[in-house]
Amino acid sequence: MIRNPDPLDIRLLRIFDTLIAEGSVSRAADRLGLSQPATSRALARLRQHFGDPLLLRSRHGMTPTERAAQLARTLRPLLDQLDALLAPPAPFDPARSSRGFVLSAPEYAEHLLMPGLLRRMRTVAPGVRVDVRAPDPPRSLDHLERGEVDLRIAWVLKVPPTLRTMPLWQDRIVCVADRRHPHLRGGTLSLEQYLQLPHVRPLGLGRTTTGQVLDAAVGRLAGRVPVCFGVQNFLSVPRMLVGTDAIATMPRALALAFASQHDVAVFDPPLTLPRVRYAAYWHERSHKDAGHRWLRQLVVEEARSLAIAP
């Protein structure tokens, strides 16, 4: 027969701790909200289990035996740890926190969202740190499951069922080319031109979602996007277009920012393309965490403040 290695419940151990602290059955009973007979029965069970009288009567109450004193020194830290383990989580105070968060976002989302997010955080949470990582779509679910990434900002065409999500903003896809492009006149871009002109496309760790929906739309027409140059990200694209016949396709908010800084123009695409729908994604493991909830709310508030025209 296998002997139960843990025959005492936590309640009995707490009674023992209180008996040692009070040195009296009656005072311990009052402190615990128990009757004296119930407290005495608990002491009897403790004596039987440890094979020691534990508390002996004296002129000044009850005196612990050497065994009881030894047990008390070991038990008190364990009860403190247990209380800390069972206590409700401390409220998250952004003004005092030095916590770090990891977000993943493509450069488009970083360009739109992070400047305002930084300003908000420096105001309300100056000790909090945020690291923004480049997206790694094939491993994004693993990163969220393991807590290596707290929040993913992305346009995802197929959302894993294990993730939580909240919408952030919408945009549409446009084309960008040199303002004095030799073949584009009157601010229009034909389908024939789109399928013939060379394209510059960001590759990063793989095709962007914009690239995926674009290839799908062109594929339905039995066509193919003629990519002449693949680059690491969108940010180098506008300067590359100036003085060339190449074009690029990207979200409108990013294209308008480029047009205000570089000698490029924005064109409507000659294709029916879905709207850009950015959202935040996180794993269930983080859903109830107070700090994570605060971060999500801050991201939503900043996304709502973005002035993205339809």
Beta strands, then each sheet from edge to edge (+ up, - down):
strand 1: 55-58
strand 2: 61-64
strand 3: 100-104
strand 4: 129-133
strand 5: 151-154
strand 6: 163-171
strand 7: 173-178
strand 8: 199-202
strand 9: 227-231
strand 10: 247-251
strand 11: 264-267
strand 12: 276-283
sheet 1: 1+ 2-
sheet 2: 4+ 3+ 5+ 12- 6+
sheet 3: 10+ 7- 11+
sheet 4: 8+ 9+
end
